[in-house]
Amino acid sequence: MVNKVYDDAAAALDGLLFDGMTICAGGFGLCGIPERLIDAIRDAGTKDLTIASNNAGVDGEGLGKLLRTRQVKKMISSYVGENKEFERQFLSGELEVEFCPQGTLAERCRAGGAGIPGFYTRTGVGTQVAEGKEVKVFDGEEYILERGIRADLSIIKGWKADESGNLIFRKTARNFNQPMATAGKVCVAEVEEVVPVGSLDPDHIHLPGIYVKRMIVGAPYEKKIEFRTTRPRVQAPLVQTA
């Protein structure tokens, strides 16, 4: 069996990075993002990147680190409202952005991974999303053509994997990781634990090992929270009893 487990993120990405490449990155906000792999891309200095991701992290975290170092040329994203540096670069013309509805983005990556070059959807009809795209009518309704996304590299975050790459995501951290994983020519996963082959219930596997070419164990992780909302502690009144 081919050894898919590498010592660290830099080793797992060795020979895969080049300027101008396209990367599909899993995660939603700071949930389920491949932190160690993003750091390794930053440290490698790879530039002029096109990155397909639901968002670009937040300022200074996740893909926001690559924006801060000016390594990203274009983002294909859905929700970007929490990143001020993203906003600044976009409005100043430093960053090219292709906005894409969330469901459409997920399907574009899923389609690319399934070998489907394009599909028609009603999402975006009559809006700026439809500008420049082919329109067809099915059963009296207009649909726009969306292209599948294929990337040079997919970077994802998993919870538990076996040594052959069969992988399980943890709860909502599955988010965009699953479709992004299949859209890349090579998928590199960082996981919290690697177990022997046969340890995972086949019915519980979310991503078959055929898609995962390289892995690292990135644990331990610090749980980062995008917005922490608290309320003042209220002292309960003292109650006297007889």
Biotite code that builds the C-alpha atoms (Angstrom):
import biotite.structure as struc

atoms = struc.array([
    struc.Atom([0.000, 0.000, 0.000], chain_id="A", res_id=1, res_name="MET", atom_name="CA", element="C"),
    struc.Atom([1.304, 3.455, -0.942], chain_id="A", res_id=2, res_name="VAL", atom_name="CA", element="C"),
    struc.Atom([2.209, 5.569, 2.078], chain_id="A", res_id=3, res_name="ASN", atom_name="CA", element="C"),
    struc.Atom([-0.044, 8.635, 1.964], chain_id="A", res_id=4, res_name="LYS", atom_name="CA", element="C"),
    struc.Atom([0.912, 10.078, 5.352], chain_id="A", res_id=5, res_name="VAL", atom_name="CA", element="C"),
    struc.Atom([3.572, 12.815, 5.275], chain_id="A", res_id=6, res_name="TYR", atom_name="CA", element="C"),
    struc.Atom([5.517, 14.313, 8.145], chain_id="A", res_id=7, res_name="ASP", atom_name="CA", element="C"),
    struc.Atom([4.202, 17.846, 7.775], chain_id="A", res_id=8, res_name="ASP", atom_name="CA", element="C"),
    struc.Atom([2.330, 20.212, 5.456], chain_id="A", res_id=9, res_name="ALA", atom_name="CA", element="C"),
    struc.Atom([5.437, 21.401, 3.610], chain_id="A", res_id=10, res_name="ALA", atom_name="CA", element="C"),
    struc.Atom([6.392, 17.814, 2.786], chain_id="A", res_id=11, res_name="ALA", atom_name="CA", element="C"),
    struc.Atom([2.856, 16.965, 1.664], chain_id="A", res_id=12, res_name="ALA", atom_name="CA", element="C"),
    struc.Atom([2.799, 19.924, -0.744], chain_id="A", res_id=13, res_name="LEU", atom_name="CA", element="C"),
    struc.Atom([6.309, 19.373, -2.055], chain_id="A", res_id=14, res_name="ASP", atom_name="CA", element="C"),
    struc.Atom([6.328, 19.325, -5.863], chain_id="A", res_id=15, res_name="GLY", atom_name="CA", element="C"),
    struc.Atom([2.658, 20.347, -6.135], chain_id="A", res_id=16, res_name="LEU", atom_name="CA", element="C"),
    struc.Atom([2.849, 24.143, -5.882], chain_id="A", res_id=17, res_name="LEU", atom_name="CA", element="C"),
    struc.Atom([3.549, 26.541, -8.735], chain_id="A", res_id=18, res_name="PHE", atom_name="CA", element="C"),
    struc.Atom([2.787, 30.179, -9.489], chain_id="A", res_id=19, res_name="ASP", atom_name="CA", element="C"),
    struc.Atom([-0.528, 30.804, -11.253], chain_id="A", res_id=20, res_name="GLY", atom_name="CA", element="C"),
    struc.Atom([-2.141, 27.549, -10.106], chain_id="A", res_id=21, res_name="MET", atom_name="CA", element="C"),
    struc.Atom([-5.788, 27.020, -9.164], chain_id="A", res_id=22, res_name="THR", atom_name="CA", element="C"),
    struc.Atom([-6.619, 25.688, -5.706], chain_id="A", res_id=23, res_name="ILE", atom_name="CA", element="C"),
    struc.Atom([-9.928, 24.425, -4.293], chain_id="A", res_id=24, res_name="CYS", atom_name="CA", element="C"),
    struc.Atom([-9.974, 25.004, -0.533], chain_id="A", res_id=25, res_name="ALA", atom_name="CA", element="C"),
    struc.Atom([-12.469, 23.454, 1.875], chain_id="A", res_id=26, res_name="GLY", atom_name="CA", element="C"),
    struc.Atom([-14.001, 25.141, 4.869], chain_id="A", res_id=27, res_name="GLY", atom_name="CA", element="C"),
    struc.Atom([-16.701, 27.625, 5.794], chain_id="A", res_id=28, res_name="PHE", atom_name="CA", element="C"),
    struc.Atom([-15.507, 30.690, 7.667], chain_id="A", res_id=29, res_name="GLY", atom_name="CA", element="C"),
    struc.Atom([-13.050, 29.195, 10.158], chain_id="A", res_id=30, res_name="LEU", atom_name="CA", element="C"),
    struc.Atom([-14.899, 25.869, 10.373], chain_id="A", res_id=31, res_name="CYS", atom_name="CA", element="C"),
    struc.Atom([-13.160, 22.948, 8.697], chain_id="A", res_id=32, res_name="GLY", atom_name="CA", element="C"),
    struc.Atom([-10.357, 24.936, 7.095], chain_id="A", res_id=33, res_name="ILE", atom_name="CA", element="C"),
    struc.Atom([-7.013, 23.271, 6.256], chain_id="A", res_id=34, res_name="PRO", atom_name="CA", element="C"),
    struc.Atom([-4.970, 25.546, 8.536], chain_id="A", res_id=35, res_name="GLU", atom_name="CA", element="C"),
    struc.Atom([-1.621, 23.782, 8.316], chain_id="A", res_id=36, res_name="ARG", atom_name="CA", element="C"),
    struc.Atom([-1.754, 23.511, 4.521], chain_id="A", res_id=37, res_name="LEU", atom_name="CA", element="C"),
    struc.Atom([-2.667, 27.193, 4.145], chain_id="A", res_id=38, res_name="ILE", atom_name="CA", element="C"),
    struc.Atom([0.295, 28.124, 6.343], chain_id="A", res_id=39, res_name="ASP", atom_name="CA", element="C"),
    struc.Atom([2.584, 25.968, 4.208], chain_id="A", res_id=40, res_name="ALA", atom_name="CA", element="C"),
    struc.Atom([1.394, 27.661, 1.001], chain_id="A", res_id=41, res_name="ILE", atom_name="CA", element="C"),
    struc.Atom([2.030, 31.042, 2.610], chain_id="A", res_id=42, res_name="ARG", atom_name="CA", element="C"),
    struc.Atom([5.524, 29.987, 3.675], chain_id="A", res_id=43, res_name="ASP", atom_name="CA", element="C"),
    struc.Atom([6.269, 28.615, 0.185], chain_id="A", res_id=44, res_name="ALA", atom_name="CA", element="C"),
    struc.Atom([5.518, 32.043, -1.315], chain_id="A", res_id=45, res_name="GLY", atom_name="CA", element="C"),
    struc.Atom([3.518, 30.612, -4.220], chain_id="A", res_id=46, res_name="THR", atom_name="CA", element="C"),
    struc.Atom([1.823, 33.562, -5.943], chain_id="A", res_id=47, res_name="LYS", atom_name="CA", element="C"),
    struc.Atom([-0.790, 34.559, -8.540], chain_id="A", res_id=48, res_name="ASP", atom_name="CA", element="C"),
    struc.Atom([-3.146, 31.966, -7.097], chain_id="A", res_id=49, res_name="LEU", atom_name="CA", element="C"),
    struc.Atom([-6.744, 31.432, -8.164], chain_id="A", res_id=50, res_name="THR", atom_name="CA", element="C"),
    struc.Atom([-8.610, 30.022, -5.168], chain_id="A", res_id=51, res_name="ILE", atom_name="CA", element="C"),
    struc.Atom([-12.121, 28.581, -5.167], chain_id="A", res_id=52, res_name="ALA", atom_name="CA", element="C"),
    struc.Atom([-13.498, 28.715, -1.647], chain_id="A", res_id=53, res_name="SER", atom_name="CA", element="C"),
    struc.Atom([-16.799, 29.625, -0.051], chain_id="A", res_id=54, res_name="ASN", atom_name="CA", element="C"),
    struc.Atom([-15.066, 32.592, 1.539], chain_id="A", res_id=55, res_name="ASN", atom_name="CA", element="C"),
    struc.Atom([-11.577, 33.878, 2.221], chain_id="A", res_id=56, res_name="ALA", atom_name="CA", element="C"),
    struc.Atom([-11.392, 33.272, 5.938], chain_id="A", res_id=57, res_name="GLY", atom_name="CA", element="C"),
    struc.Atom([-11.200, 36.375, 8.098], chain_id="A", res_id=58, res_name="VAL", atom_name="CA", element="C"),
    struc.Atom([-8.506, 39.012, 8.477], chain_id="A", res_id=59, res_name="ASP", atom_name="CA", element="C"),
    struc.Atom([-5.295, 37.222, 9.402], chain_id="A", res_id=60, res_name="GLY", atom_name="CA", element="C"),
    struc.Atom([-6.843, 33.741, 9.651], chain_id="A", res_id=61, res_name="GLU", atom_name="CA", element="C"),
    struc.Atom([-7.440, 30.984, 7.116], chain_id="A", res_id=62, res_name="GLY", atom_name="CA", element="C"),
    struc.Atom([-7.124, 32.157, 3.516], chain_id="A", res_id=63, res_name="LEU", atom_name="CA", element="C"),
    struc.Atom([-6.958, 35.680, 4.896], chain_id="A", res_id=64, res_name="GLY", atom_name="CA", element="C"),
    struc.Atom([-3.270, 34.950, 5.510], chain_id="A", res_id=65, res_name="LYS", atom_name="CA", element="C"),
    struc.Atom([-2.695, 34.498, 1.766], chain_id="A", res_id=66, res_name="LEU", atom_name="CA", element="C"),
    struc.Atom([-4.553, 37.703, 0.997], chain_id="A", res_id=67, res_name="LEU", atom_name="CA", element="C"),
    struc.Atom([-2.397, 39.588, 3.474], chain_id="A", res_id=68, res_name="ARG", atom_name="CA", element="C"),
    struc.Atom([0.785, 38.382, 1.743], chain_id="A", res_id=69, res_name="THR", atom_name="CA", element="C"),
    struc.Atom([-0.653, 39.238, -1.718], chain_id="A", res_id=70, res_name="ARG", atom_name="CA", element="C"),
    struc.Atom([-0.351, 35.686, -2.983], chain_id="A", res_id=71, res_name="GLN", atom_name="CA", element="C"),
    struc.Atom([-3.928, 35.509, -4.319], chain_id="A", res_id=72, res_name="VAL", atom_name="CA", element="C"),
    struc.Atom([-4.736, 36.870, -7.763], chain_id="A", res_id=73, res_name="LYS", atom_name="CA", element="C"),
    struc.Atom([-8.378, 35.740, -8.009], chain_id="A", res_id=74, res_name="LYS", atom_name="CA", element="C"),
    struc.Atom([-11.035, 34.416, -5.648], chain_id="A", res_id=75, res_name="MET", atom_name="CA", element="C"),
    struc.Atom([-14.057, 32.358, -6.731], chain_id="A", res_id=76, res_name="ILE", atom_name="CA", element="C"),
    struc.Atom([-16.250, 32.810, -3.684], chain_id="A", res_id=77, res_name="SER", atom_name="CA", element="C"),
    struc.Atom([-19.723, 33.138, -2.282], chain_id="A", res_id=78, res_name="SER", atom_name="CA", element="C"),
    struc.Atom([-19.586, 34.885, 1.098], chain_id="A", res_id=79, res_name="TYR", atom_name="CA", element="C"),
    struc.Atom([-16.803, 37.361, 1.746], chain_id="A", res_id=80, res_name="VAL", atom_name="CA", element="C"),
    struc.Atom([-18.334, 39.883, 4.134], chain_id="A", res_id=81, res_name="GLY", atom_name="CA", element="C"),
    struc.Atom([-16.122, 39.181, 7.163], chain_id="A", res_id=82, res_name="GLU", atom_name="CA", element="C"),
    struc.Atom([-12.778, 40.001, 5.573], chain_id="A", res_id=83, res_name="ASN", atom_name="CA", element="C"),
    struc.Atom([-11.833, 43.691, 5.463], chain_id="A", res_id=84, res_name="LYS", atom_name="CA", element="C"),
    struc.Atom([-8.593, 43.029, 3.577], chain_id="A", res_id=85, res_name="GLU", atom_name="CA", element="C"),
    struc.Atom([-10.570, 41.119, 0.937], chain_id="A", res_id=86, res_name="PHE", atom_name="CA", element="C"),
    struc.Atom([-12.908, 44.106, 0.638], chain_id="A", res_id=87, res_name="GLU", atom_name="CA", element="C"),
    struc.Atom([-10.040, 46.581, 0.388], chain_id="A", res_id=88, res_name="ARG", atom_name="CA", element="C"),
    struc.Atom([-8.199, 44.621, -2.311], chain_id="A", res_id=89, res_name="GLN", atom_name="CA", element="C"),
    struc.Atom([-11.363, 44.054, -4.316], chain_id="A", res_id=90, res_name="PHE", atom_name="CA", element="C"),
    struc.Atom([-12.493, 47.704, -4.244], chain_id="A", res_id=91, res_name="LEU", atom_name="CA", element="C"),
    struc.Atom([-8.989, 48.933, -5.109], chain_id="A", res_id=92, res_name="SER", atom_name="CA", element="C"),
    struc.Atom([-8.743, 46.574, -8.092], chain_id="A", res_id=93, res_name="GLY", atom_name="CA", element="C"),
    struc.Atom([-5.910, 44.522, -6.608], chain_id="A", res_id=94, res_name="GLU", atom_name="CA", element="C"),
    struc.Atom([-7.981, 41.312, -6.412], chain_id="A", res_id=95, res_name="LEU", atom_name="CA", element="C"),
    struc.Atom([-10.116, 39.729, -9.112], chain_id="A", res_id=96, res_name="GLU", atom_name="CA", element="C"),
    struc.Atom([-13.328, 38.241, -7.718], chain_id="A", res_id=97, res_name="VAL", atom_name="CA", element="C"),
    struc.Atom([-15.851, 35.889, -9.278], chain_id="A", res_id=98, res_name="GLU", atom_name="CA", element="C"),
    struc.Atom([-18.906, 35.878, -7.033], chain_id="A", res_id=99, res_name="PHE", atom_name="CA", element="C"),
    struc.Atom([-20.887, 32.649, -7.093], chain_id="A", res_id=100, res_name="CYS", atom_name="CA", element="C"),
    struc.Atom([-24.008, 31.591, -5.137], chain_id="A", res_id=101, res_name="PRO", atom_name="CA", element="C"),
    struc.Atom([-23.158, 29.039, -2.449], chain_id="A", res_id=102, res_name="GLN", atom_name="CA", element="C"),
    struc.Atom([-25.151, 26.147, -3.870], chain_id="A", res_id=103, res_name="GLY", atom_name="CA", element="C"),
    struc.Atom([-23.879, 26.848, -7.361], chain_id="A", res_id=104, res_name="THR", atom_name="CA", element="C"),
    struc.Atom([-20.281, 26.944, -6.121], chain_id="A", res_id=105, res_name="LEU", atom_name="CA", element="C"),
    struc.Atom([-20.667, 23.597, -4.369], chain_id="A", res_id=106, res_name="ALA", atom_name="CA", element="C"),
    struc.Atom([-22.247, 22.071, -7.478], chain_id="A", res_id=107, res_name="GLU", atom_name="CA", element="C"),
    struc.Atom([-19.590, 23.524, -9.780], chain_id="A", res_id=108, res_name="ARG", atom_name="CA", element="C"),
    struc.Atom([-16.918, 21.766, -7.728], chain_id="A", res_id=109, res_name="CYS", atom_name="CA", element="C"),
    struc.Atom([-18.932, 18.555, -7.460], chain_id="A", res_id=110, res_name="ARG", atom_name="CA", element="C"),
    struc.Atom([-19.543, 18.615, -11.206], chain_id="A", res_id=111, res_name="ALA", atom_name="CA", element="C"),
    struc.Atom([-15.874, 19.220, -11.950], chain_id="A", res_id=112, res_name="GLY", atom_name="CA", element="C"),
    struc.Atom([-14.936, 16.263, -9.784], chain_id="A", res_id=113, res_name="GLY", atom_name="CA", element="C"),
    struc.Atom([-17.502, 14.079, -11.570], chain_id="A", res_id=114, res_name="ALA", atom_name="CA", element="C"),
    struc.Atom([-16.195, 14.996, -15.020], chain_id="A", res_id=115, res_name="GLY", atom_name="CA", element="C"),
    struc.Atom([-19.201, 17.178, -15.855], chain_id="A", res_id=116, res_name="ILE", atom_name="CA", element="C"),
    struc.Atom([-18.036, 20.302, -17.739], chain_id="A", res_id=117, res_name="PRO", atom_name="CA", element="C"),
    struc.Atom([-21.194, 22.328, -17.134], chain_id="A", res_id=118, res_name="GLY", atom_name="CA", element="C"),
    struc.Atom([-24.809, 22.338, -15.959], chain_id="A", res_id=119, res_name="PHE", atom_name="CA", element="C"),
    struc.Atom([-27.870, 24.558, -16.098], chain_id="A", res_id=120, res_name="TYR", atom_name="CA", element="C"),
    struc.Atom([-29.429, 26.201, -13.048], chain_id="A", res_id=121, res_name="THR", atom_name="CA", element="C"),
    struc.Atom([-32.140, 28.779, -12.372], chain_id="A", res_id=122, res_name="ARG", atom_name="CA", element="C"),
    struc.Atom([-30.088, 30.342, -9.592], chain_id="A", res_id=123, res_name="THR", atom_name="CA", element="C"),
    struc.Atom([-28.946, 33.784, -10.709], chain_id="A", res_id=124, res_name="GLY", atom_name="CA", element="C"),
    struc.Atom([-31.288, 34.163, -13.659], chain_id="A", res_id=125, res_name="VAL", atom_name="CA", element="C"),
    struc.Atom([-32.030, 37.841, -14.233], chain_id="A", res_id=126, res_name="GLY", atom_name="CA", element="C"),
    struc.Atom([-29.172, 39.025, -11.985], chain_id="A", res_id=127, res_name="THR", atom_name="CA", element="C"),
    struc.Atom([-25.534, 40.039, -12.486], chain_id="A", res_id=128, res_name="GLN", atom_name="CA", element="C"),
    struc.Atom([-24.618, 36.384, -11.947], chain_id="A", res_id=129, res_name="VAL", atom_name="CA", element="C"),
    struc.Atom([-26.145, 35.609, -15.360], chain_id="A", res_id=130, res_name="ALA", atom_name="CA", element="C"),
    struc.Atom([-24.216, 38.266, -17.281], chain_id="A", res_id=131, res_name="GLU", atom_name="CA", element="C"),
    struc.Atom([-22.265, 36.775, -20.175], chain_id="A", res_id=132, res_name="GLY", atom_name="CA", element="C"),
    struc.Atom([-23.567, 33.250, -19.587], chain_id="A", res_id=133, res_name="LYS", atom_name="CA", element="C"),
    struc.Atom([-25.531, 31.071, -21.973], chain_id="A", res_id=134, res_name="GLU", atom_name="CA", element="C"),
    struc.Atom([-29.270, 30.938, -21.265], chain_id="A", res_id=135, res_name="VAL", atom_name="CA", element="C"),
    struc.Atom([-31.580, 28.068, -22.211], chain_id="A", res_id=136, res_name="LYS", atom_name="CA", element="C"),
    struc.Atom([-35.282, 27.515, -21.673], chain_id="A", res_id=137, res_name="VAL", atom_name="CA", element="C"),
    struc.Atom([-36.502, 24.264, -20.148], chain_id="A", res_id=138, res_name="PHE", atom_name="CA", element="C"),
    struc.Atom([-40.240, 23.740, -19.605], chain_id="A", res_id=139, res_name="ASP", atom_name="CA", element="C"),
    struc.Atom([-40.870, 27.439, -20.036], chain_id="A", res_id=140, res_name="GLY", atom_name="CA", element="C"),
    struc.Atom([-38.226, 28.532, -17.482], chain_id="A", res_id=141, res_name="GLU", atom_name="CA", element="C"),
    struc.Atom([-34.855, 30.184, -18.127], chain_id="A", res_id=142, res_name="GLU", atom_name="CA", element="C"),
    struc.Atom([-31.681, 28.503, -16.890], chain_id="A", res_id=143, res_name="TYR", atom_name="CA", element="C"),
    struc.Atom([-28.079, 29.699, -17.060], chain_id="A", res_id=144, res_name="ILE", atom_name="CA", element="C"),
    struc.Atom([-25.048, 27.595, -17.881], chain_id="A", res_id=145, res_name="LEU", atom_name="CA", element="C"),
    struc.Atom([-22.485, 27.239, -15.104], chain_id="A", res_id=146, res_name="GLU", atom_name="CA", element="C"),
    struc.Atom([-19.103, 25.647, -15.719], chain_id="A", res_id=147, res_name="ARG", atom_name="CA", element="C"),
    struc.Atom([-17.684, 22.898, -13.540], chain_id="A", res_id=148, res_name="GLY", atom_name="CA", element="C"),
    struc.Atom([-14.522, 23.776, -11.619], chain_id="A", res_id=149, res_name="ILE", atom_name="CA", element="C"),
    struc.Atom([-11.339, 21.772, -11.948], chain_id="A", res_id=150, res_name="ARG", atom_name="CA", element="C"),
    struc.Atom([-8.308, 22.727, -9.882], chain_id="A", res_id=151, res_name="ALA", atom_name="CA", element="C"),
    struc.Atom([-4.641, 21.834, -9.883], chain_id="A", res_id=152, res_name="ASP", atom_name="CA", element="C"),
    struc.Atom([-4.840, 21.130, -6.151], chain_id="A", res_id=153, res_name="LEU", atom_name="CA", element="C"),
    struc.Atom([-7.479, 20.559, -3.477], chain_id="A", res_id=154, res_name="SER", atom_name="CA", element="C"),
    struc.Atom([-6.677, 21.243, 0.170], chain_id="A", res_id=155, res_name="ILE", atom_name="CA", element="C"),
    struc.Atom([-9.168, 19.991, 2.752], chain_id="A", res_id=156, res_name="ILE", atom_name="CA", element="C"),
    struc.Atom([-9.576, 19.393, 6.471], chain_id="A", res_id=157, res_name="LYS", atom_name="CA", element="C"),
    struc.Atom([-10.894, 16.075, 7.802], chain_id="A", res_id=158, res_name="GLY", atom_name="CA", element="C"),
    struc.Atom([-11.473, 14.615, 11.222], chain_id="A", res_id=159, res_name="TRP", atom_name="CA", element="C"),
    struc.Atom([-10.354, 10.998, 11.024], chain_id="A", res_id=160, res_name="LYS", atom_name="CA", element="C"),
    struc.Atom([-8.824, 8.942, 8.217], chain_id="A", res_id=161, res_name="ALA", atom_name="CA", element="C"),
    struc.Atom([-7.378, 5.508, 7.781], chain_id="A", res_id=162, res_name="ASP", atom_name="CA", element="C"),
    struc.Atom([-3.957, 4.899, 6.261], chain_id="A", res_id=163, res_name="GLU", atom_name="CA", element="C"),
    struc.Atom([-5.403, 4.461, 2.761], chain_id="A", res_id=164, res_name="SER", atom_name="CA", element="C"),
    struc.Atom([-7.073, 7.886, 2.845], chain_id="A", res_id=165, res_name="GLY", atom_name="CA", element="C"),
    struc.Atom([-10.679, 6.925, 3.560], chain_id="A", res_id=166, res_name="ASN", atom_name="CA", element="C"),
    struc.Atom([-11.872, 9.963, 5.456], chain_id="A", res_id=167, res_name="LEU", atom_name="CA", element="C"),
    struc.Atom([-14.582, 11.115, 7.862], chain_id="A", res_id=168, res_name="ILE", atom_name="CA", element="C"),
    struc.Atom([-15.542, 14.740, 8.430], chain_id="A", res_id=169, res_name="PHE", atom_name="CA", element="C"),
    struc.Atom([-16.820, 15.935, 11.790], chain_id="A", res_id=170, res_name="ARG", atom_name="CA", element="C"),
    struc.Atom([-20.348, 17.358, 11.761], chain_id="A", res_id=171, res_name="LYS", atom_name="CA", element="C"),
    struc.Atom([-20.607, 20.814, 10.128], chain_id="A", res_id=172, res_name="THR", atom_name="CA", element="C"),
    struc.Atom([-16.883, 20.801, 9.334], chain_id="A", res_id=173, res_name="ALA", atom_name="CA", element="C"),
    struc.Atom([-17.826, 18.674, 6.328], chain_id="A", res_id=174, res_name="ARG", atom_name="CA", element="C"),
    struc.Atom([-19.301, 21.802, 4.637], chain_id="A", res_id=175, res_name="ASN", atom_name="CA", element="C"),
    struc.Atom([-17.410, 22.479, 1.371], chain_id="A", res_id=176, res_name="PHE", atom_name="CA", element="C"),
    struc.Atom([-14.623, 19.983, 2.054], chain_id="A", res_id=177, res_name="ASN", atom_name="CA", element="C"),
    struc.Atom([-16.313, 17.078, 0.321], chain_id="A", res_id=178, res_name="GLN", atom_name="CA", element="C"),
    struc.Atom([-17.009, 18.674, -3.094], chain_id="A", res_id=179, res_name="PRO", atom_name="CA", element="C"),
    struc.Atom([-13.695, 20.556, -3.050], chain_id="A", res_id=180, res_name="MET", atom_name="CA", element="C"),
    struc.Atom([-11.795, 17.317, -2.466], chain_id="A", res_id=181, res_name="ALA", atom_name="CA", element="C"),
    struc.Atom([-12.978, 15.759, -5.714], chain_id="A", res_id=182, res_name="THR", atom_name="CA", element="C"),
    struc.Atom([-12.428, 18.842, -7.903], chain_id="A", res_id=183, res_name="ALA", atom_name="CA", element="C"),
    struc.Atom([-8.644, 18.859, -7.748], chain_id="A", res_id=184, res_name="GLY", atom_name="CA", element="C"),
    struc.Atom([-6.186, 16.852, -9.817], chain_id="A", res_id=185, res_name="LYS", atom_name="CA", element="C"),
    struc.Atom([-4.460, 16.139, -6.492], chain_id="A", res_id=186, res_name="VAL", atom_name="CA", element="C"),
    struc.Atom([-6.125, 16.267, -3.074], chain_id="A", res_id=187, res_name="CYS", atom_name="CA", element="C"),
    struc.Atom([-4.098, 16.823, 0.087], chain_id="A", res_id=188, res_name="VAL", atom_name="CA", element="C"),
    struc.Atom([-5.929, 16.399, 3.382], chain_id="A", res_id=189, res_name="ALA", atom_name="CA", element="C"),
    struc.Atom([-5.008, 17.373, 6.906], chain_id="A", res_id=190, res_name="GLU", atom_name="CA", element="C"),
    struc.Atom([-6.731, 15.333, 9.570], chain_id="A", res_id=191, res_name="VAL", atom_name="CA", element="C"),
    struc.Atom([-6.788, 15.088, 13.347], chain_id="A", res_id=192, res_name="GLU", atom_name="CA", element="C"),
    struc.Atom([-6.146, 11.357, 13.520], chain_id="A", res_id=193, res_name="GLU", atom_name="CA", element="C"),
    struc.Atom([-5.002, 8.501, 11.265], chain_id="A", res_id=194, res_name="VAL", atom_name="CA", element="C"),
    struc.Atom([-6.107, 4.980, 12.168], chain_id="A", res_id=195, res_name="VAL", atom_name="CA", element="C"),
    struc.Atom([-5.250, 1.564, 10.684], chain_id="A", res_id=196, res_name="PRO", atom_name="CA", element="C"),
    struc.Atom([-7.094, 0.349, 7.593], chain_id="A", res_id=197, res_name="VAL", atom_name="CA", element="C"),
    struc.Atom([-10.248, -1.482, 8.633], chain_id="A", res_id=198, res_name="GLY", atom_name="CA", element="C"),
    struc.Atom([-10.815, 0.652, 11.726], chain_id="A", res_id=199, res_name="SER", atom_name="CA", element="C"),
    struc.Atom([-13.500, 2.809, 10.111], chain_id="A", res_id=200, res_name="LEU", atom_name="CA", element="C"),
    struc.Atom([-17.050, 1.608, 9.502], chain_id="A", res_id=201, res_name="ASP", atom_name="CA", element="C"),
    struc.Atom([-17.417, 1.639, 5.687], chain_id="A", res_id=202, res_name="PRO", atom_name="CA", element="C"),
    struc.Atom([-20.921, 3.089, 6.045], chain_id="A", res_id=203, res_name="ASP", atom_name="CA", element="C"),
    struc.Atom([-19.513, 6.098, 7.908], chain_id="A", res_id=204, res_name="HIS", atom_name="CA", element="C"),
    struc.Atom([-16.871, 7.095, 5.349], chain_id="A", res_id=205, res_name="ILE", atom_name="CA", element="C"),
    struc.Atom([-17.633, 10.455, 3.703], chain_id="A", res_id=206, res_name="HIS", atom_name="CA", element="C"),
    struc.Atom([-14.735, 10.599, 1.223], chain_id="A", res_id=207, res_name="LEU", atom_name="CA", element="C"),
    struc.Atom([-13.248, 7.443, -0.337], chain_id="A", res_id=208, res_name="PRO", atom_name="CA", element="C"),
    struc.Atom([-9.478, 7.141, -0.222], chain_id="A", res_id=209, res_name="GLY", atom_name="CA", element="C"),
    struc.Atom([-9.254, 7.075, -4.029], chain_id="A", res_id=210, res_name="ILE", atom_name="CA", element="C"),
    struc.Atom([-9.575, 10.872, -3.944], chain_id="A", res_id=211, res_name="TYR", atom_name="CA", element="C"),
    struc.Atom([-6.940, 11.510, -1.267], chain_id="A", res_id=212, res_name="VAL", atom_name="CA", element="C"),
    struc.Atom([-3.350, 11.380, -2.499], chain_id="A", res_id=213, res_name="LYS", atom_name="CA", element="C"),
    struc.Atom([-1.499, 12.805, 0.513], chain_id="A", res_id=214, res_name="ARG", atom_name="CA", element="C"),
    struc.Atom([-2.282, 13.412, 4.195], chain_id="A", res_id=215, res_name="MET", atom_name="CA", element="C"),
    struc.Atom([-0.857, 15.037, 7.277], chain_id="A", res_id=216, res_name="ILE", atom_name="CA", element="C"),
    struc.Atom([-1.882, 14.892, 10.914], chain_id="A", res_id=217, res_name="VAL", atom_name="CA", element="C"),
    struc.Atom([-2.374, 18.503, 11.922], chain_id="A", res_id=218, res_name="GLY", atom_name="CA", element="C"),
    struc.Atom([-3.572, 18.130, 15.534], chain_id="A", res_id=219, res_name="ALA", atom_name="CA", element="C"),
    struc.Atom([-3.717, 19.659, 18.037], chain_id="A", res_id=220, res_name="PRO", atom_name="CA", element="C"),
    struc.Atom([-5.943, 22.523, 16.891], chain_id="A", res_id=221, res_name="TYR", atom_name="CA", element="C"),
    struc.Atom([-7.026, 25.649, 18.693], chain_id="A", res_id=222, res_name="GLU", atom_name="CA", element="C"),
    struc.Atom([-10.747, 26.315, 18.326], chain_id="A", res_id=223, res_name="LYS", atom_name="CA", element="C"),
    struc.Atom([-11.003, 29.763, 16.757], chain_id="A", res_id=224, res_name="LYS", atom_name="CA", element="C"),
    struc.Atom([-14.300, 31.666, 16.921], chain_id="A", res_id=225, res_name="ILE", atom_name="CA", element="C"),
    struc.Atom([-15.139, 34.321, 14.339], chain_id="A", res_id=226, res_name="GLU", atom_name="CA", element="C"),
    struc.Atom([-17.536, 36.272, 16.549], chain_id="A", res_id=227, res_name="PHE", atom_name="CA", element="C"),
    struc.Atom([-17.636, 35.903, 20.290], chain_id="A", res_id=228, res_name="ARG", atom_name="CA", element="C"),
    struc.Atom([-20.805, 37.368, 21.772], chain_id="A", res_id=229, res_name="THR", atom_name="CA", element="C"),
    struc.Atom([-21.159, 37.522, 25.516], chain_id="A", res_id=230, res_name="THR", atom_name="CA", element="C"),
    struc.Atom([-23.419, 39.245, 28.004], chain_id="A", res_id=231, res_name="ARG", atom_name="CA", element="C"),
    struc.Atom([-22.536, 40.787, 31.373], chain_id="A", res_id=232, res_name="PRO", atom_name="CA", element="C"),
    struc.Atom([-22.597, 38.411, 34.301], chain_id="A", res_id=233, res_name="ARG", atom_name="CA", element="C"),
    struc.Atom([-25.586, 39.209, 36.499], chain_id="A", res_id=234, res_name="VAL", atom_name="CA", element="C"),
    struc.Atom([-25.220, 38.627, 40.212], chain_id="A", res_id=235, res_name="GLN", atom_name="CA", element="C"),
    struc.Atom([-28.258, 36.790, 41.528], chain_id="A", res_id=236, res_name="ALA", atom_name="CA", element="C"),
    struc.Atom([-29.893, 38.557, 44.471], chain_id="A", res_id=237, res_name="PRO", atom_name="CA", element="C"),
    struc.Atom([-29.342, 37.073, 47.872], chain_id="A", res_id=238, res_name="LEU", atom_name="CA", element="C"),
    struc.Atom([-32.423, 35.433, 49.322], chain_id="A", res_id=239, res_name="VAL", atom_name="CA", element="C"),
    struc.Atom([-32.755, 35.304, 53.080], chain_id="A", res_id=240, res_name="GLN", atom_name="CA", element="C"),
    struc.Atom([-34.465, 32.317, 54.564], chain_id="A", res_id=241, res_name="THR", atom_name="CA", element="C"),
    struc.Atom([-35.911, 31.947, 58.048], chain_id="A", res_id=242, res_name="ALA", atom_name="CA", element="C"),
])
